């Protein structure tokens, strides 16, 4: 099949590359010439493990190409995927559909034969029907269907998620569109991965409901962690005991400094807004948003306590600033709340992150970037573990403690524990939802 993928951001590029590995002929379209030039040179503009190798393989096989020419990409395509950004709109928290609708109109003007226009971007309920209206208005004679195909890719594990999904969700209105989508995902169907075919509105809602629920699990365990600190319980043991219940499950029950990234903050805000617009308030989701913001601020209080109430004049080493490991994504990362508070409080901040510097230099002004964690902590008054990269899971803690001006650690991902820190020579150690010492 010939497929056009409009947008080469995270979702569009990963999806386009993986579809080409299914054996389809895929053309990825982007308006950014710089990005197209990079891709044609074999360079991947995002960090996703394994994506560069898979992309090179399919380009060499002649199944994958990149262009700015949307009309040429759409010509003869049986399906055109819209995978453009839907950022949170300023002022009201809703998803901004400007790019989605602009893409739909361009596709309509370029298409000549029957095509299924598939929304891959995360969009509010009702968007696909608006896409249908935009396409029909732009090209009344076009024979087409619309489909909703939300993505469920985890950054850092996106290829595996695409190739071995928990489920594929497809929202359609006609049998003809359902057959096209079935043909596209045939390699997964043959390996018995679940394909959930439903109506447009249900497909759109599944995406928001899933992400809001996962964000709720994260926020719930973070609230439990705060209570654990007050009553002397260990949140890791609490999470383990909870997670053994099959009705709950152990995923997304790891206490930390709050959720971030490209999906949870944006999608929870959008779902809350959708509820408001339809007079069906999402009280739980709204509470999750509020609590998550407060959790990030609570982390600042923890760090301030370790600095005797003031960051002024302190040297602080921060290990990890991306919102999670194995990605370069800084969107809504806890570091964007925590690090500016350190700098604003008068601290000298050194940051070490395997992939975060490219985006972080613009987002975190006033910090020094260091490639080596051991160099970052030299002479520091406080070590902050903020992202659980593998590189930070087996540090030589005695060496680090010995090189610091004052050996204090804020382990905001619960990588280590108080006993290990004390044995290593640390004078103070705090984590999330567990006992520490100071």
N, C-alpha and C positions, 0 to 999 in steps of 0.2 A: 504494500500500500504506500501511497505518497501522503506524507503528513507535513503540514507547515506548523511551526511552533513560533508564536508571536511573543517575543520577550526572551532574553537570554540572562535573566537574573537567576537566582538560586533554583526556583522551581522549574522555570523554562529550560534552563541548560541541562539540569539533571534529567528531566523528563525526556527532552529531545535526544540526549545521548543514549539513554536506556531504551527508548523506542527504536532507535537505529540498531541497537544490539539485539533487539527482537527480530531484526531482518527487514524492517520497514525502511523506506527511503525518506529521510527527514531533512528539511531545510529549516534552520533556525534564523529568525529575523530579529534585527534590533536596529533602532535608529542611531545608536551611538557608533560612529565609524571607528573610534578608538577601540571599542570592545570587539567589533568585528575583525579589525586588524589583528588584535591579540589572538583571537580564536583561530584565525586562519594561519597564524604562526605556530599554532599548537599550544598556546599559553592559556591557562584557565584563569579568568579574572576573580574567581572565588576560591577559597580553600575548602576542598572536600576530598578526603582520602580516596584514592583510586580513580577519581574522575578524569584526570589527565591521561592516564593509560587507556581507559575505556574509550575516551574521545578519540585519541590517536588511532586506535584500532579500527574504529568505524569510519573515520575520515579516509584512512588508507584503503578500506574495503569499498569506498565509493558510496556508502549509504548515508553519509552525514556531511552537510555543507552549511555555510553561514553567509548571510547576505543582508544588505539594507533594503533590497528590492522586494517589498511585500507582494506586489502584483505578480512577479515572476514566481515567488514561492507558493502563492495561492493557486496559480494556474495549474489545473489538473489534480489538485489535492483532493482526496476523498474526505479528509478531516483537517480542520484548522483549529489549533488550540490557542486560546488566549491565556497567556501566563505573564501578564504585566502586573505592576505594583498596585496595591490597594491600600495606600498608607492611611493612617488615622487622620480624619479631616479636622483641621484646627477649629476649636470652638465648641463642637458638639459631640466629638468622640466617634462619629460614624465613619465607615470606610469610604474613602474617596474613590469614586468610580469613573473619574474623568478619563483615565487611561484605558479602562475596559471599554467604555462606550466609543472612544475614538478608534480603538482597534477594530471594534465591531463594524463601524461605519466604513473603515478602509477595506476590510475584508469583503463587505457587501459590494463595494464599487469594483473590486478586483475580480470577484468570482464570476464565472460564466456558466458552469454546470452545477449539478446537485452537489451539495457539500454539507457536512455536519460541522457546525460551529460549536466548539466545546470550550466551556469556561473552566480553566484549571485554577485561576486565581481564586482566592478566598473572597466571597462576595455575600452581601446580605440576602436574606430570603426575598425572592421576587426579582432579583437582578436578571436571571436568565430570560424571564418574560420581557423585561425591558430591552435586553439584547435583541430579542426577536423583533420587537417594535422598531428599534433603530435600524436593523438590517432590512426589514421590509420597507421602511420609509426611504432608505438610501437606494434600494434596488428592488422595486416592486415586482419585477419579472423573475427574480431569482428563485430557483427551487432549492430550498434548504431546510434543515432542522437545527434545533439548538439542543445542547446536552450539557449537563453539569457533571463534572468529574473532579471533585475536590482532591487535593493532595494530602498525604499523611506522612511526610518525609521528616525524619529527625536529622538535623544538621550533625554531621560527623558520621552518620550511618545511613545516608540517603540512598546510596546505590543498593545496599542490602534491603532496605525498606521497599524500594521500587521493585526489585527482582523477587523478593520473598515477602509480599505484603500480608498483613493480618487480614485485610480485605481490600477490594477495589469497589468504590461506590460510583455508580453511574445513574444519573437522573435523565430520563428521556420522556418524550411524548408519543413517539411513533415506533412501530416495529422496525421500520426501515432504519431509523437512527440506532435502535438497539442492536441491530445486526452489524452495522458499521463498527460500533464500539466493541461488540463481541469479537469481531475480526481483529481489531487492533490489539486486544488483550488476549487473543487466542493462546499465545505461549504460556500465560499464567493459568488459563482455564484448563489446559491440557495437563498441568501439574497440580490440579485440584486446589488452587488458591481460590478463596471465596470471592465471587463477583456479586455484589448486591445491586440489583437493578430496581430503581424506584422512580417516583415522579420528581420533577424539578425541585419543588419546594422542600421535599424531604431530604434530598441529596444536599441541598444548601444548608439545611438545619443540622444535619449529621455532623458536618465539619465544625460548626460553632459549638454544638453541644459537647462534642468530644473534647475539644480544646479547653472549654470552660470547666469541664469536669476534671481534667488533669490539673489545671491550674488550681482548682479547689482542693484537690488532694495535697498538692505541694503546700498550699497556704494553711490547710488544716494541720499538717504535721509541724509546720513552723510555729503555729499557735500552741500546739501541744508542747513543743520544745521550750517555749518561753515559760510555760507552767512547770515543766520538768525542772527547770533551773530554780524555781521558787520552792518546790517541794522535795528536791533532792533525788528525783528519778533520773534515769538515763534514757534519753530519747531513742538511742540506737536499739536498746533492748525493747522499748515500747513499740518501735516500728517493726521490729522482727516479730514480736508477738502478734501485732495487728495483721501483718502481711501473711501470716500462716493461715489466716482465714480466707478460704477461696472466694468468698463473697467480696473481699476487700482487695486482696492481691498485694504483692510487695513492691510493685513499681510505683515511682513517684511518691515514695514515702521517706525520702532522704532530706533531713532538715538542713537548711542552709540560709543564705542571706536574701532569699526571695527569688521569684522567677523573673526571667527577662527573655530576650530574644525577639525574633521576627514575628512570632505567632501569638503567644499567650497574652501579652499586653494589648496588642491590637485587637485580637479577636474577642477578648472579654469585654473591652470597651464597646466594640461594635454590637455584641449581643445585648449588652445593657441598653444601648441606644435603640436597638430593634424592639426590645420589650417596651420601652417608654413610648415609642411611636405607635405601638399597637395596644396601648393601655393594658399591658400585661407585664408589670415590673419584674425584672430579674433580681429579686432581693438578695439571693445568695451570691450571684455573680457580682453585684455591686459591692457587697461586703468583702468579697475576695479581693477586688481591686483596692479597696481602702486598706485592708489589712496588709496586703503585700507592700504597699507604699510605706506603711508604718514599720514593717519588718526591716526594710532597708535602712530606715532612720534609726532603728534600735541598734543596728550594727555599729553605727557611728558612736552611740553612747558606750558600747562595749569597748571600742578602741580608745575612747577618751578616758575611760576609767583606767585603762592600762598605761596611759600617759599622764597619770596623776592629775587628771582634769583639764589638761591643756595640750594641744598639738604644737603650740608655738615653740620653735627652736628644736623640735624633735626631728630625727631622721627616721623615716619609716620605709621599709621595703615591702612592696606589694607584689606577690607572686600570682599572676593570672588576672586578666581584666576582661577577657571575652566572656560572654554570658554562660558558656559551657565549654568543656574541652573539645578538641578536634574540629574547631571552626575558627574563622577569623571574624565572626559576627559580633559586633559590639552593641547592637540595637537593644535598648532598654536594659543593658547589663547592670547588675547591682553596682559595679565599679563606677558607673556614671553618676551615681548618687554619693558613693562613699569616698572616692578619691578626691573630687572637688572639695569635699568637706575637710579633708586633711590639708590640702593645699591652702584653702581659704582660712584654715586655722593657724597657718604659719609654719606647717611642717615642710621639711625637705623630703620629697617623695621620689623613691626609685622604683621603677616598674620593670618587671620581667615577665614576658609572655611569649610563648613560641610562635604565635601567629598574630598577636593583637596590635603590633606597633603600626602597621600600615594604616589601619583605620583610627587607631587610638591616638596618634600624634595630633590629629585635628580635634578630637573629642576630649582629650585630657591635657589641656595646656598647662605648662608649669611643672611638668614632671621630667625626670631623667630616665631615659630608656636604657636598660642594661640587658645584655644577652645571656649572662650567666647568673643563676640565682645566688651563687656563693659571693659573687662580686656585689650583688644588690644588697646583701645583708651586712657587708663589711662596715663595722662601726655604727650600725643602726641601733635605735632605741626600741624598735618594735618590728616584728615580722608579721605580715598579714597574708594568710593563705586564702585567696579569694576565688580561684578557679582550680578545679581538681585535675589538672593535666597530669598524665602519667609521670612526666619529668619531676613532679613535685611530691610523688607518693613515697619515694624511697630516698629522701634527702639524708645526708650525713648530719644528723642533728647535733651531735657533740661538736663537730667542726663549726657548725653555724653558731651555736651558743657561745663558743669560745671566741668567735670573731666579732660578736656584737658588742656595742658599748654597754647595753643592758639587755640581757637575754630574756625577752618577753615575746610570746607568740599568741596571735589571735587566729585560731584554726577555724575559719568560718565554713569549712566543708567537712569537718570531723574526720580528717584523714588520719590523724594521730590520736593520742589520748594523754591524759594528765600524767600518768605513771611514766610513760615513755619520755615525755617532755622533761619531767623532773630528773629522771635518770641521766638524761643528756646534758643536764646542767642549766636548764632554763629556770629563771627565778619567778616567772609568771606565765600562766597558760590559761586561756579561755577557749571554749568551743561553743557549739550550739546545743543546748538542751542537755548538757552533761556537766559533771563537777569539774572544776578547774582549781587553780590556786594563784594567789597573787601576793 
